[in-house]
Amino acid sequence: MRLKLLGATAVVALFATGSAFAQQTTITVWSWNVAASALKSTLEGFNKKYPDIKVDVQDIGNPQVFDKMLAACAAGGEGLPDIMSIENHKAAIFWNRFPDCLTDLTKLGYTDDIKKQFPDFKRTELEVGDAAYAMPWDSGPVAMFYRRDFYKNAGIDPASIKTWDDFIAAGKKISAANPGVVMSQADLNGDSEWFRMLANEQGCGYFSADSQNITISQPACIAALDKVKAMKDAGTLTAANWAEKVQSNTAGKVATQMYGGWYDGTIRSTSPDLSGKWGVYMMPSMTPDGQHAANLGGSSLAIAENSPNKEAAWKFVNYALGTNEGQVTMLKSFGLVPSLLSAVKDPFVNEPLPYYDNQKIWVDILGTLPKISPSPGTQYFSDADAVFRAVQTKYLAGGYPDGKTALADAAQQIASATGLPVAK
């Protein structure tokens, strides 16, 4: 009996200290692809600091996270995990349509001092007044990831590629010198990625900076779409979805992939045997002295309002995103480009990377951040993007006489879907 009593007393003591309860705390995170792997890479460091919090990071796919969040928020938050990854350009959809679905992080410890550690362009889409519904994570400064050997075979120095016309000319030479190799690939049927990168480079996007007008039919956007078509017509740009691009990388069938800096993690993790053969250069522009910077992607972490583990969830979010240790761990492991200002100054940024033939790629990639024009997604991003993708497919197939006509049609369709005016 005394043994049983002692056991019961010990259990009571454990609960009194909170350790037995804390050991049962498990938080769940929804994320995707490299982002999920990057979050997992922070767990060792996090659990050294918080050994009583178990973090279950689930890779359920990018569109699945968005779709499941929309459905769950529409159902009052039922079925949401504790933490969710959200792409910045889609973020405003949630607090505009479902203002009670996600937690205002300022109530959990996201202070003004912490906010100031992130650049304004990353925060604007995540905050409404004094409330902050997500914490900035990674950025997507655009870079050209290229095969050194394919360029060398064609006698092409990437530093000589200043304009998109230079890129087209180089692509023809590279394909000729490397049979079976295409210059680059884009998901021309299922995504708007290349148009958005070129448009952002030129300071244009679906919506105005204040999100009050539709600007897709402005001259800079027209120039971007026309250049995408010129590259497609020249054979410089061929159609491929995400999985097909990865396969082409590994099989040595493509010379260049243009993406946000986070694509580093995809290349290194899916094509490890190609170490030393890849390099990075900055994106071309419309003119030699034009803008050579854009952003694609970038995400944040949000906490569900109905999460029973908000304090534990906040500890993980703040560790992963609000500390150099968390952010640089993800940069080193999977190439997730940090938004935390102090993290981008970490010594690792200046290290030569063996995978890229000892090129200091992060010096160049992160050096473009101050030059990037803001491009708000607004709550209507999905509507506008769906319209544009259909218009792009039709235009590339010859369904419009020119890009101006195509984007004028897109602007009117987006106006009908959103009720916003088209900018003059």
Secondary structure, DSSP 8 states (H G I E B T S, - for coil): -HHHHHHHHHHHHHHHHTHHHHTTEEEEEEE-HHHHHHHHHTHHHHHHH-TTEEEEEEE--HHHHHHHHHHHHHTTTTT--SEEEEEHHHHHHHHHH-TTSB--GGGTT--HHHHTTS-HHHHGGGEETTEESSEE-EE-BEEEEEEHHHHHHTT--GGG--BHHHHHHHHHHHHHHSTT-EEEEE-TTT--HHHHHHHHHTT--SB-TTSSSB-TTSHHHHHHHHHHHHHHHTTSEEE--HHHHHHHHHHT-EEEEEEETTHHHHHHHH-GGGTTSEEEE---BSSTTS----B---EEEEEBTT-TTHHHHHHHHHHHHHSHHHHHHHHHHH--EE--TTGGGSGGGGS-BGGGTTB-HHHHHHTTGGG-------TTHHHHHHHHHHHHHHHHTT-SSSHHHHHHHHHHHHHHHH---B--
